[in-house]
């Protein structure tokens, strides 16, 4: 067991709002590149173009979160609000747990507008 305290809801929500702004910036940069991908692939197949853009956007989000979570256990908003990810032993979560966390975040984005 670990002795790390759970972050208060107020700090977690503040970090979530800040994170939404940063992920919006990541999305904007990825969308610029995605528009080039879509333009090139749209001549081949509109379905392929749409699929490629979706995969590209998910990859950009995954890269952002994995880079921060795996390296430091925190994204920038989490550092600002002094929140960190830890497993049951107080260590940074392993990659499978990070993948699961990311997949649940994607489900949340899709089903909770």
C-alpha positions as CSV (number, residue, x, y, z in Angstrom):
1,X,0.0,0.0,0.0
2,X,1.1,3.6,-0.6
3,X,0.7,6.6,1.7
4,X,0.1,9.2,-0.9
5,X,-3.1,11.2,-0.2
6,X,-5.9,11.4,-2.8
7,X,-6.1,14.9,-4.4
8,X,-9.1,16.9,-3.5
9,X,-11.9,17.1,-6.1
10,X,-11.4,20.9,-6.5
11,X,-7.8,20.4,-7.6
12,X,-8.7,17.5,-9.9
13,X,-11.4,19.5,-11.6
14,X,-9.1,22.5,-12.0
15,X,-6.5,20.3,-13.6
16,X,-9.2,18.8,-15.9
17,X,-10.2,22.3,-17.1
18,X,-6.5,23.2,-17.8
19,X,-6.0,19.8,-19.4
20,X,-8.9,20.5,-21.8
21,X,-7.2,23.6,-23.0
22,X,-3.9,21.8,-23.6
23,X,-5.5,18.9,-25.4
24,X,-7.4,21.5,-27.5
25,X,-4.0,22.9,-28.5
26,X,-2.7,19.4,-29.3
27,X,-5.8,18.7,-31.3
28,X,-5.4,21.9,-33.3
29,X,-1.8,21.1,-34.2
30,X,-2.7,17.5,-35.1
31,X,-5.6,18.8,-37.2
32,X,-3.3,20.9,-39.3
33,X,-1.3,17.8,-40.2
34,X,-4.6,15.7,-40.5
35,X,-5.9,18.1,-43.1
36,X,-2.9,17.4,-45.3
37,X,-3.3,13.7,-44.8
38,X,-7.0,14.0,-45.6
39,X,-6.4,16.0,-48.8
40,X,-3.9,13.5,-50.1
41,X,-5.9,10.4,-49.2
42,X,-9.3,11.8,-50.2
43,X,-8.4,11.4,-53.9
44,X,-7.9,7.6,-53.2
45,X,-10.8,6.9,-51.0
46,X,-12.9,9.2,-48.8
47,X,-13.4,6.3,-46.3
48,X,-9.7,5.8,-46.0
49,X,-9.2,9.5,-45.6
50,X,-11.7,9.6,-42.7
51,X,-10.2,6.6,-41.0
52,X,-6.6,7.9,-41.4
53,X,-7.6,11.2,-39.8
54,X,-9.3,9.5,-36.9
55,X,-6.3,7.3,-36.2
56,X,-3.9,10.2,-36.5
57,X,-5.9,12.3,-34.0
58,X,-6.1,9.4,-31.5
59,X,-2.3,8.8,-32.0
60,X,-1.6,12.5,-31.3
61,X,-3.6,12.3,-28.0
62,X,-2.0,9.0,-27.0
63,X,1.5,10.4,-27.7
64,X,0.8,13.5,-25.6
65,X,-0.5,11.6,-22.6
66,X,1.9,8.6,-22.8
67,X,4.9,10.9,-23.1
68,X,3.9,12.8,-19.9
69,X,2.5,10.0,-17.9
70,X,5.2,7.5,-18.5
71,X,8.1,9.9,-18.1
72,X,7.0,12.0,-15.1
73,X,3.6,10.6,-14.0
74,X,2.1,14.0,-14.6
75,X,0.9,16.3,-17.4
76,X,1.5,20.0,-17.2
77,X,-1.8,20.7,-15.5
78,X,-1.2,17.9,-13.1
79,X,2.2,19.4,-12.2
80,X,0.6,22.9,-11.7
81,X,-2.1,21.5,-9.3
82,X,0.4,19.0,-7.7
83,X,-1.4,15.9,-8.8
84,X,0.3,12.7,-9.9
85,X,-0.5,9.2,-11.2
86,X,0.6,6.4,-9.0
87,X,-0.3,2.7,-8.8
88,X,-1.1,0.8,-5.6
89,X,2.6,0.7,-4.6
90,X,3.1,4.4,-5.1
91,X,5.1,4.0,-8.4
92,X,4.3,5.4,-11.8
93,X,1.7,3.2,-13.5
94,X,2.9,0.6,-16.0
95,X,2.1,0.9,-19.7
96,X,-0.9,-1.4,-19.7
97,X,-2.5,0.6,-17.0
98,X,-1.8,3.8,-19.0
99,X,-3.4,2.3,-22.0
100,X,-6.5,1.4,-20.0
101,X,-6.7,4.9,-18.6
102,X,-6.4,6.4,-22.1
103,X,-9.1,4.0,-23.5
104,X,-11.5,5.0,-20.7
105,X,-10.8,8.6,-21.3
106,X,-11.7,8.1,-25.0
107,X,-14.9,6.3,-24.0
108,X,-15.8,9.3,-21.7
109,X,-15.2,11.8,-24.5
110,X,-17.4,9.8,-26.9
111,X,-20.3,9.1,-24.6
112,X,-20.4,12.1,-22.3
113,X,-20.6,15.2,-24.3
